[in-house]
């Protein structure tokens, strides 16, 4: 019984390795397909964590982060034409 259990664990472990490897390959293929443009848009309600996740996305994908909220707040503070329209 002990040998059968160990044999089953070995086979299961090897199967898991190969299944994990094919999953890894699938994930890498997905990145190669979808990330050449390096554009990602994150939407959500205020306080949903867009800024928190944005930092992690920037670090992981090495792409710049542009925040329209930050841009509009700067425009309002600077008193630009767009800032005045945004304040209305």
N, C-alpha and C positions, 0 to 999 in steps of 0.2 A: 504493500500500500504506500509506503514512504517513497519508494523509487518511482512509482507511477505519479505520485503528487509532484515530485521534483521534476520528472520528465515533462509533465503538463505545464509546470511553471516555466521551464526552459523554452518550450515551444510557444507558450503564450507570450513570453517576454520577447522572443525573436519576432513573432508576428506583430507585436506592438511596435517594435523598432521599425519594421518595414512599413507598417501602416502609417506611423508617425512621419517617416521619411517621405512617403508619397504625399502626405498632407503638407509637409514643409515645401515640397516641390510645387504643389498646387498654389500655395500662398505666394511663393516667389514668382510663379508665372503670372498670377493676378497682379502683383506689383509691377512687373515688367509691362503688362498690358495697359494698366490704368494710370500709372504714375508718370509717364513721360512728360505730361503737360504740367505736372506739379502745381495743380490748382485744386484747392479744396475750399468749400464754403460751409460754414457752420452757422446754423440758425437756431434760435431759441429765445425764450422769454428772458426778461431781465433776471439776473441771479441764477440762471440755469447752469452756469459753469462754462460758458463759451470761452471766456478769457483764460480760465484755469486750464481747460483742455487745449486751447490755442498754443500755449507755451510748450506743452508736451508734443503737440503735432509739429511745431516748428523744429524742436530738437530732433524728433524722430525722422522727419522727411527732409530736413534742411531746406525749408522754403520760408520766405518772409511772411509775416503776419500783417495784415492791413485791417484795422478796425474802423468801420464807418462811424461808430459812436464816438471814438476818440477823435476822428477827423472833424466831425461836426462840432464837438465841444471846443476844439482848438479854433475852428472858424468863428464860433460865437464869441469866444474870448478875444479873438483878434479883431472882431467887428467887421469881418469881410461881408461882401454882398450875400454870399451863400449862408454865412453865419446869421445874418439878419433875417433871411428867409426862414432858416431853420428855427429861429427863436419865435417867429410868429405863431 
